[in-house]
Amino acid sequence: MIIGCSTSTTTSKSAQVNVYVGSEGLTAEFSKTAPPPRVFEQSSFPILIKIRNKGAYSVGVSRAGILAIGREKDYVPEITLEPNPKMGQRGDILLFGVEGKTKINPKGDELIAAITAKTAKLDPQSENKESTITATLCYPYQTLLSTTVCIDPDIGELRPSKKACKVKEIPFNTGQGAPIAVTRIEPQMIPEGDIIKPQFLIFVENKGKGSSANINSFQRLCVKDPAIVDASPLTQDEIKNAWNVAFLRAYTSGKGVGDRGIQLVCCPNIDGQCPENENNPDKIAGFVRFRDKKDFVRCTFKDGIKKTDDAFSSPLRIEIDYGYVQTIADTFLIQKPIKY
């Protein structure tokens, strides 16, 4: 009986965990002792980098994350990743996957990149040389928000009857378990003849410490040779739409795209347009361009609501897809062996 009660309590607590809070994705940090503060020329030394996924999206499900190691190759000509089932090496690029927060694991998963590096011989006239090593995280991420909005065709509030809900601005102050966050939604009921088209201004902010990147090109932004990630060089259009951007899609209930529901028309899209009669899901995805880490898009129901309909609550699902890039650095001293 005691075991049964204990298991029930644990399950109940797990079910109450909300992983879609916070404003962090992946974090990375060097070990305090690896690299060590002082190493010798022509010798090996360890580098340990801890990567933790503090957000709600798992990296590596559809595409891998990248850890790009930057170093002064004249002084550190060689690095080798120690065997790790969750990581692979292609030159200075480490490919990895790491799971996000779940109800069972509310802190998220972590992995350690254990690297063995080798120093070169210093110049004859140099007794020591300070060197810097950088680690750039480039990874795909998604912000997911599921909420409920009010649809009220009675714009002038002329009906005396009590309504099921009230149209009002919805703030979101705790994030969604990702560095890009929806901060608020402003609903608007737009009249078009005998119908009302519900519309939503969705405000988005980069609350993380890094920069967002185009989900379709983020890997190529972090490597010098695109062939390393089996990709072609960036085109001029891709470069123009590469940094501080994201794709936003919104869905409401109904028969639509898979199990997501009916996709709303969000604009401007990547072409700067707001197409009304478009069925391509990518063409009705909003394209976010962050300025001072903030932006908003406008998402509208494809089909209108009769003006005579009563107010009702409707589910709204928002998905924001992007790459995310952030860099850490550490320094160490390379010196010649002490001679007695």
C-alpha positions in Angstrom: 0.0 0.0 0.0 2.8 2.4 0.8 4.5 1.7 -2.5 1.3 2.2 -4.3 0.6 5.6 -2.7 4.2 6.8 -3.4 4.0 5.9 -7.1 0.6 7.7 -7.4 2.0 10.9 -5.8 5.0 11.0 -8.1 2.9 10.4 -11.2 0.5 13.2 -10.1 3.4 15.7 -9.7 4.9 14.7 -13.0 1.6 15.4 -14.7 1.4 18.9 -13.3 4.8 19.9 -14.6 4.6 22.6 -17.3 7.7 22.4 -19.5 6.6 25.3 -21.8 7.9 28.1 -19.5 11.2 30.0 -19.5 13.2 31.7 -22.1 16.2 29.5 -22.6 17.1 26.9 -25.2 20.5 25.4 -25.2 23.4 26.6 -23.0 27.1 25.8 -23.3 30.0 26.3 -20.9 33.6 25.3 -20.7 34.8 23.3 -17.8 36.8 25.5 -15.3 39.8 23.2 -15.6 39.5 22.0 -19.2 41.1 23.7 -21.0 43.6 24.2 -18.1 44.9 27.8 -17.6 48.4 26.7 -18.7 49.6 24.1 -21.2 52.9 23.3 -22.8 54.0 23.4 -26.4 53.8 20.2 -28.4 51.6 18.5 -25.9 48.0 17.3 -25.5 45.4 18.9 -23.2 41.7 18.3 -22.6 38.7 20.5 -23.5 35.3 19.8 -21.9 32.2 21.6 -23.0 28.9 21.0 -21.3 25.8 21.4 -23.4 22.4 21.5 -21.7 18.9 21.8 -23.2 16.9 24.0 -20.8 14.0 24.4 -23.2 11.1 22.3 -24.3 12.2 21.3 -27.8 14.5 18.4 -28.5 17.4 19.0 -30.9 18.4 16.3 -33.3 15.0 14.8 -34.1 14.8 16.2 -37.6 18.2 17.9 -38.0 21.3 17.9 -35.8 22.7 20.8 -33.9 26.3 22.0 -34.5 29.1 22.8 -32.1 31.7 24.7 -34.2 35.2 24.9 -32.5 37.2 27.9 -33.3 40.9 28.1 -32.5 44.3 29.5 -33.7 45.4 26.6 -35.9 49.0 27.7 -35.9 49.1 27.0 -32.2 46.4 24.4 -31.7 46.6 22.4 -35.0 44.7 19.3 -33.9 41.5 18.5 -32.0 39.9 15.1 -31.6 36.4 14.3 -30.2 36.4 11.4 -27.7 33.9 8.7 -28.5 30.3 9.8 -27.7 27.1 8.1 -29.1 25.3 11.4 -29.2 28.0 13.3 -31.0 30.0 13.0 -34.3 33.0 15.0 -35.7 33.6 16.5 -39.1 36.8 18.5 -38.8 36.2 21.4 -36.5 32.5 20.7 -36.5 30.7 18.5 -33.9 27.2 17.3 -34.7 24.9 16.5 -31.8 21.4 15.9 -30.4 20.1 16.6 -27.0 16.6 16.2 -25.6 14.6 19.1 -24.1 12.5 19.3 -21.0 9.8 16.7 -20.5 7.4 15.9 -17.6 9.6 13.1 -16.6 12.8 15.1 -17.0 11.8 18.7 -16.2 15.4 20.0 -16.2 16.2 18.8 -19.7 19.1 16.6 -20.9 22.8 17.4 -21.1 25.9 16.0 -22.8 29.6 16.6 -22.5 31.8 17.2 -25.5 35.2 15.8 -24.5 37.9 16.9 -26.8 41.6 16.2 -26.9 43.6 19.1 -28.4 47.3 19.3 -29.3 49.5 22.3 -29.2 52.2 23.2 -31.8 55.8 24.4 -31.2 56.1 28.0 -30.2 58.3 30.4 -32.1 62.0 30.3 -30.9 61.8 33.8 -29.6 58.5 33.3 -27.7 58.4 31.9 -24.2 54.6 31.7 -24.1 51.5 32.6 -26.1 48.0 33.3 -24.9 45.5 31.6 -27.1 41.7 31.7 -27.4 39.3 28.9 -28.2 35.6 29.5 -29.1 32.6 27.2 -29.2 29.6 28.3 -31.3 26.3 26.6 -30.8 24.1 26.5 -33.9 20.9 24.5 -33.4 17.3 24.2 -34.7 14.5 25.2 -32.2 10.8 25.7 -32.0 8.6 27.8 -29.8 5.2 26.3 -29.2 2.2 28.2 -27.7 -1.3 26.7 -27.2 -3.9 29.1 -25.9 -7.6 30.1 -26.2 -8.9 33.3 -27.8 -12.3 34.9 -28.0 -14.2 35.3 -31.3 -17.0 37.9 -31.1 -18.8 39.0 -34.3 -20.6 41.7 -32.2 -18.0 44.4 -32.8 -20.1 47.2 -31.4 -21.3 45.2 -28.4 -24.9 46.0 -29.2 -26.4 42.7 -28.1 -27.8 42.7 -24.6 -27.4 39.0 -24.0 -24.6 37.7 -21.8 -21.6 36.5 -23.9 -19.5 33.4 -23.5 -16.2 35.3 -23.6 -14.8 38.8 -24.1 -12.3 39.9 -26.7 -9.2 41.2 -25.0 -5.4 41.4 -25.2 -3.6 38.3 -23.9 -0.2 38.8 -22.3 2.4 36.0 -21.8 5.0 36.9 -19.2 6.7 33.5 -18.5 7.9 32.4 -21.9 7.3 29.1 -23.7 10.4 27.2 -22.9 12.4 28.6 -25.8 14.7 31.7 -26.4 12.1 33.2 -28.8 8.9 34.0 -27.0 5.4 35.2 -27.8 4.8 38.1 -25.4 1.3 39.0 -26.2 -1.7 38.6 -28.6 -4.0 41.4 -29.6 -7.2 40.2 -31.2 -9.1 42.2 -33.7 -12.5 41.5 -35.4 -12.3 42.8 -39.0 -15.7 43.4 -40.8 -16.0 42.3 -44.5 -19.5 42.7 -45.7 -21.8 40.2 -43.9 -18.9 38.5 -42.1 -16.2 39.1 -39.6 -12.7 37.9 -40.1 -10.9 37.3 -36.7 -7.4 38.7 -36.8 -4.5 38.5 -34.3 -1.4 40.6 -33.9 1.2 38.3 -32.4 4.1 40.0 -30.7 7.4 38.1 -30.6 10.7 38.8 -28.8 14.1 37.2 -28.7 14.7 36.8 -25.0 17.8 34.6 -25.3 21.5 35.6 -25.3 22.1 34.6 -28.9 20.8 35.5 -32.4 18.1 33.7 -34.4 18.7 32.5 -37.9 16.8 31.1 -40.8 15.8 27.5 -40.0 16.7 26.5 -43.6 20.2 27.8 -43.6 21.4 28.1 -40.0 23.9 25.2 -40.3 25.6 26.8 -43.3 26.0 30.1 -41.4 28.2 28.3 -38.8 30.6 26.5 -41.1 33.1 27.8 -43.6 32.6 24.9 -46.0 28.9 24.0 -46.6 29.9 20.6 -47.9 30.7 19.6 -44.3 26.9 19.6 -43.6 26.1 18.2 -47.1 24.8 21.6 -48.3 25.4 24.1 -51.1 26.7 27.7 -50.6 24.2 30.3 -49.6 22.5 32.3 -52.4 22.1 36.1 -52.2 18.4 35.8 -51.3 19.3 33.3 -48.5 22.0 35.7 -47.2 19.5 38.5 -47.1 17.0 36.4 -45.1 19.6 34.7 -42.9 19.9 36.5 -39.6 17.5 37.7 -36.9 14.5 36.0 -38.5 12.0 33.2 -37.8 8.9 31.6 -39.4 5.6 31.8 -37.5 2.6 29.6 -38.2 -0.8 29.8 -36.5 -3.6 27.2 -36.4 -7.2 27.0 -35.2 -9.4 24.0 -34.7 -10.9 22.3 -37.8 -10.0 20.0 -40.6 -6.7 21.4 -42.0 -3.0 20.6 -42.0 -2.6 17.1 -40.4 -3.6 17.2 -36.7 -2.7 20.9 -36.3 -6.0 22.2 -37.6 -6.7 25.1 -40.0 -3.8 27.3 -40.8 -4.3 31.0 -40.5 -2.9 33.4 -43.1 0.1 35.1 -41.4 1.9 38.0 -43.0 4.1 39.5 -44.1 5.5 36.2 -45.5 9.1 35.7 -46.6 8.3 37.6 -49.8 6.9 40.5 -47.9 3.4 39.7 -49.1 0.0 38.9 -47.5 -1.7 36.5 -49.9 -5.4 35.8 -49.3 -6.1 33.0 -51.8 -3.0 30.9 -51.2 -3.0 27.2 -50.2 0.7 26.7 -49.9 1.4 26.4 -46.1 4.8 28.0 -46.5 3.4 31.0 -48.4 1.0 31.8 -45.5 3.6 31.5 -42.8 4.6 34.8 -41.2 8.2 35.9 -41.5 9.6 37.5 -38.4 12.4 40.1 -38.8 13.7 41.1 -35.4 14.6 44.7 -34.8 15.9 45.4 -31.3 15.0 41.8 -30.7 11.2 42.4 -31.3 8.7 42.1 -34.1 5.1 41.1 -34.7 3.0 39.4 -37.4 -0.6 39.6 -38.4 -2.5 36.3 -38.6 -6.1 36.1 -40.0 -8.7 33.4 -40.3 -9.1 32.3 -43.9 -12.9 32.0 -43.7 -15.0 34.6 -42.0 -17.6 34.3 -39.2 -21.2 35.4 -39.7 -22.0 38.7 -37.9 -25.1 37.0 -36.4 -23.1 34.3 -34.7 -22.6 34.3 -30.9 -19.3 34.9 -29.2 -17.3 31.7 -28.6 -13.8 30.6 -27.5 -11.5 29.1 -30.0 -8.2 27.3 -29.6 -5.1 28.9 -31.1 -1.8 27.1 -31.7 1.3 29.1 -32.6 4.5 27.5 -33.9 7.7 29.5 -34.4 10.6 27.8 -36.2 14.2 29.1 -36.3 17.8 28.4 -35.9 19.7 29.8 -32.9 23.3 30.8 -32.6 25.4 31.7 -29.6 29.1 31.7 -28.8 31.3 31.1 -25.7 35.1 31.6 -25.4 37.9 30.7 -23.1 41.6 31.5 -23.0 44.7 29.6 -21.9 48.5 30.1 -21.9 50.8 28.0 -24.1 54.4 28.0 -22.7 57.7 26.3 -23.3 58.8 23.6 -20.8 60.7 25.0 -17.9 64.5 24.3 -18.2 66.7 23.9 -15.2 
